[in-house]
Amino acid sequence: RPTQDWTAAGEKVLELFFRGQPTNIIGQMYLVLDDEDSETIIAYPGDANDLRKDTWQPWRIVLGELNDPNLDLSCVTSIALGFCAEAGKPNAEGYGTVYFDDIRLYSSLCLPENRPEGDFNGDCVVNSVDLGEMAARWLDRGYNLYPVAPPNAPILWYEFEGNADDSAGAADGRALGHPTYVQGVYGQAIRFDGGGDAVDVVGTPGVFAKAAKGITIVFWQYGADSGHTNDTVCCSDFDYGSTDPAIAIHLGCWRQPGRYIWDCGGPWSFANRLSGNHRYASEWLGRWNHWAFTKDTRTGAMQIFLNGVLYASRTGADAPIAGVHSFQIGSGSYGGYDGLIDDFRIYGYALSQAEVAYVATNGTGVFDQPLMIAPDLNVDDRIDFSDFAMLADDWLKNHLWP
């Protein structure tokens, strides 16, 4: 068998991700490293109940701490993953399903819990890149006033005031799973806990028939941390391995800093996707933000607005919005969403920035929210010399692990 040299580039950490199932009856999980002459067995050091969690979890192994003098990391021939019965129960039977993904080697990792305060780009080092980020947002503030213009009536409007009734009068929603209602931006909001929680739009074809020339989906969102791969806010027809959704919105797609994805157009293709990495976790996690996703099928333009400001855009996305037969919010079938949604609306055309600001602010145009950006180190809703002084205290600090 071919061998791999795990010392050539200073590799220090073996990382993999696993996801279990609540019904698993499994004992000890372990990993085996083989070289040409011997094998080393590494037991999973975490809680055995981790194998019953339906979320992706990391397992990180520091190679320098294996303490096996017979293991030669310069000629690794294979990796194996396995399970054995619980300690003291050698004849016990076990069963279940565990998924594995992303088995990787690293020389070091930048873990979120290790990042210094002045590290804005997530590389665990405070340097000129972070200074440039602060300079680009210099004197930004939390209070902003934008021009507004009243939009046409929405074709679907869920206010989530203790129910999923459609205030536009066309398509009441049907709750799936066990979503609950809590305090939101305007009255109540709906809370999804991933898994099977969702709101199914009854009468979907009739709603989207009104969006042939364009569409805008707007909502207030307050995300919670999650192990789901996609963190899907909403999506249309989806059948795993068979049918891709013509419309889907994902925010904070699992890994820090997370990804945003706006798919719109059928049949699905990358030519009708607007996506990228969130700059800050606070754009989707732990606070209320207003999002708007637009597409104009006549021009092929797709746009995303965050708190009234253009966040991302692209052109050339000219696939039609057609053949949408089902639509869910908090779609557990496509990836699950953990968090709150309030004031969810769909418009049958691409709103302008002024119309988005009108919807988000009830016509006032006033966004008076805390700054979400990392350079506001002292959290006073303004980027100034006080923040610069705090960045200077962390200058050139390195917090890579291990």
Summary of the structure (lengths in Angstrom):
residues: 402
radius of gyration: 24.2
end to end distance: 30.5
largest distance: 73.6
contacts: 1283
relative contact order: 0.17
helix: 13%
strand: 36%
